[in-house]
Every structure is written in structure tokens, then in C-alpha cells.
Amino acid sequence: MTSQDGPVGRRGFLQGAAATAAAMAAEAQVAHTQAPHDHDHDHQAVPSDLNLRVKALESLLVEKGLVDRAALDAVVDTYETKIGPRNGARVVARAWVDPAYRKRLLTDASAAIAELGYVGGQGEDMVVLENGPKVHNFVVCTLCSCYPWPILGLPPVWYKSAPYRSRAVIDPRGVLREFGVELGDDVEVRVWDSTAEVRYLVLPERPAGSESMTEDQLAALVTRDSMVGVGKVSVAGGPS
């Protein structure tokens, strides 16, 4: 398991996926017309991996003119660069520097987050969980991949993976260790399961050495992983 997605170019991946799917489809068609039909066999013409099939389908739709590439790229860019972890980082930084805002955030997260202008689908009913020296919260969606899109953007691949979704509740400390988070035996670990109704955001513990930092500087320290709870925030060069 890894906390970072691979640096695969989106367009390159789509082109490769489409070519693979087309080649496999052609081979399957030849086999279908030449082979006798007196036995059971699999007619699947595209790779079984769901992500690859989605990418291949996207490319085919674009090629047929059913989907506009520019519009699609604009949507992806919105979630990757505008509706993304930067929003959540600003929420966290504000809570660190403004005790009154922090109190509102922990009392009514949806309203407090909306104060900063972050609203939208998949983020209507938010709950914020505060990490501290003796309590560490982290989030999973055991059934699918429910995720607070307005403040964290698109869910990472590992968050949607079956190993993470199952092991997070079976062996939470082991999962955290794989992400580089080592906790003492005196720290309580709480795992929160997202649902279609409720999304969670972790308020990480403010790192030592950040006392003189501005709100913008603090926001730059906050990572997506720390707001899911599988990471901690640290000042560059300091302990995590």
C-alpha cells in the first residue's frame, strides 16, 4: 500500500488503454468467428481491471464525439486543483489559528466549512474529528469510497482499494504503520466509517515549531493524508 498515486500521465494512460482495449477486442472478434461454439468460453474483450476499462471507455467516447475532451479535462482540473486538498488545508489552518472557528468546526462542521465557501455534493453532512496526543482518528469507507469531495477533491486510489477498506478496521495500527505513522500504546486509535449520509474530515494535531507561522504557511503544511488520518503534519525537517 502506498500513500501516493503513481505519476502516470492521464492522456498517455488513456491512449494506451484505448489501444489495448481495441487490440483485445479485435483478437476476441477473430477468435469468436473462427473458433467452434461447442464449448463455454469467456468473450470478455477488455481488461478485467475496472479502472482500465473506465479509461478505455472514456477514450472511445471521446473518439466517437460523444464526450468533449476539453469539457472533461475542465471537470478533472476543477477537482484536482480547485476542489481538492487545498480547501481542506485552509479549513485546518483556520481552526489552528482561530479558537472560535475551531469550536464551530467541531460543533457544526458543515456550517463552519461553508463559512469559507466550501460546499457541494458529497460534502453536505460533515463531521470533523480532532486528533491529539492521546487520540488518533482516521477515516475509511468500508462499503465503497465515500469521500468529502468539496474539501479533499478526488479520493486517492488506495482509499478505494479493497485492502485498505478491509484492513483499516481489522488492523488499524498496522495500516497506519504502512503509511509511516507510529503511535504509542497509550494512544487510542479510532476508525470512522464514512457513509452515504456522513463524510469525515480529520483535524490533525498542530505540529511543534509552527507557533510563529501564518495561516497561509500553516495551510501549506497540511496534506491530504493527514486530513484522512493516515498521516501527520510536521514542519519541514522536524518530527512528524
N, C-alpha and C positions, 0 to 999 in steps of 0.2 A: 504494500500500500504506500502511496506517496501523497504528499500534500500539495504537489504542484502538477499541473497538467503539462503534457509534452508540447514542445514548441513546433507543432505541425502547422504549416501554412494552410489556411482554410480553403483557399481556391485550389491549391495543389492537391489537397486531400480530396476535394470534390471531384476534380478532374480524374484523379487516379481511381476513385471509387466508381465513377461512371464508366470508365474504360473497363474496369474489372467486371462490373455487372453486365456490360454489353457483351464482353467476350464470353462470359459464362452462359449468358442467355443464348448466344449463337451456338455454343457447344451443346447446350441442352437441347436446342431445336434439332440439330443434326442427329443426336442420339435418339431423340423422340421419333424421327421419321425413318431411321434406319433399323433400329432395334425392334425385335418382335415384342408383342404386347401380351405374352402369355405368362408374365410374372409381375409381381409387385415391385415397384421401384420408386425412388424419390424423384419428383420432377422439379424440385426447387432449383431456380435458375440464378439466384443471387446469394451472396454470403449470408450465413446464419446470424452473424453479429448484427444486433439491432441498430447500433449507431451507423455502421457501414451501409446498411440498407436505407436508412433515413437520408444519409448524404447522397447516395446514388439516386434515390428518388427525387431529391431536390434538384440535382443536376439535370435529370431527364425532364422535369417540369420546366426548368429554365430553357432548355433546348427547344422544347415544343412551344414556347411562348406563353405558357400558362402562368408563369410566375416571373415578375420583373426583378432582374438581378439587383438593380440599384435600390429598389424599394426594400428588398430582402436584406441587402447589406446595411441599409439605414437602420432597420429594426435591430439587427445584430449589434451594430455600433452603439445604438442607444443603450442596450442592456449591458454591453461590455465597458463603455466609457462614461456613460451618464447615469444610468440606473444601475449602480454597481456598488462594490465595497466602499468606494469613496464616500457615498452617502452615509452608510453606517458608521464610518470612521468619524464623520463630523458629529454624529449623534453622541458617540462615545466621548469625543474630546469635549463637547459642550457639558456633558454630565460630569467630567473630571474637574472642570473649572468653575462650574456653576452649581452649588449645592441645592438651590431651589429647583433648578431644572432636573437635577438628578432625582430629587424626591418625586417630582411629577412623572418622570420617566418610569420609575419603579412602581408608581401608583396606577398610572393610566398611560401605558406605553404608546398606544395608538395615537392618542391626542397629543402627547409630548413630541412624538416623531413628526406628526403633521404640522407642529409649530415651525419646523424647519423646512416645510414644503414637500416632505416625502410621503406621498400617498399613492394608492393604486391597487390594482388587483394583486392578490397573493400577499397583501400586507395590511388588510383591513383590521384584523384582530391580532394585535401583537402583545407579547409578554416579554419583559426584559428580566434577565437573570443575572444577578451580580456575583462575580467571583471575588474571593477574598483569601486571606491567609489560611483559613481553615475549611473553606468550601470551594469546590471547583465544579462548575456546571459545564456540560456540553450537550450538543443537540444532535439528534438523528431523526430520520423518518423511516420507521421500520417497514411500512407498507409500500411506500413509493419514493417520492423525492420532494415532499412539500418543503418549501423554502421561501423566505421573505424577499421576493424579487425587488421591491421598491428600494430596499436599503442594502441588499447584498448582491443584487444582479443575478446572473445565471448560476445555478448550482454547479459546482465542480464535478467532474466525472467520478471521483472517489466517493463523494457524498451519495451518489445514486447507485453505487456498486453494492451487490449482494453481500460481499464480505464485511464491508463497513456497517451496513444496516443490521446484520445479524450479530456481529461480534461486539458492536458498541454496547449492547445490553448484556451480553454473555461475559465479556472480558473487557470492561471499560478501561481499566488501568493498563492492560496490555495494549489496547488500541492507542491510548494516549502516549505510551512509551514509543510506539512506532512513529508517532508524529514528533517525538523529541520532548515530550512533556513528562518529566519525572516528578512525582508527588510523594510526599512523606506519608507514612502510615496514619498520621494524625489528621490528614486532610480528607474530608468527606467528599466523595465523588457522586454527583447527581446527574443522571442521564434523563434528558427530556425528549419525549417522542412527539414530533410535530404531527398535526392532523390537518384535515381539510379546513377546519374552523380556526385553528390557532397556530400562529407562527412564533418562533422564539428568536431572541437576539441576546447573546451573552455580552454583558458589560464587563470587560476584562479589568483586572486589578491594575491600577495605575503604576507604572514602573518606577523604581527608585532612581533618583538622578534626574527626574523630569520636572522638578519643582519650579524651575525658572523658565520653563518653556511656554511659548504662546499657544493659544488654542490651535492655530494652523500647524504649528510644529508638532503638537501632540497628535493631531489627526494624521499626520504623515507617518507616525509610528504604528498606527493601528492596522492590523492585517485582517483579511477575510477569515483566516483560520482562527484568529483569536476571538472573533465575534461568533464563530460556531462553537468555540470552546476547545478546539484541538490544538491550540497554540497559545502562547503567552506573548505579552508585549514587553519589549525591552528597549532601552536606549542603546543606540549603536555602540557596540564594543562592550556593553555591560551584560550582566547575567540576565537570562530570560526568566 
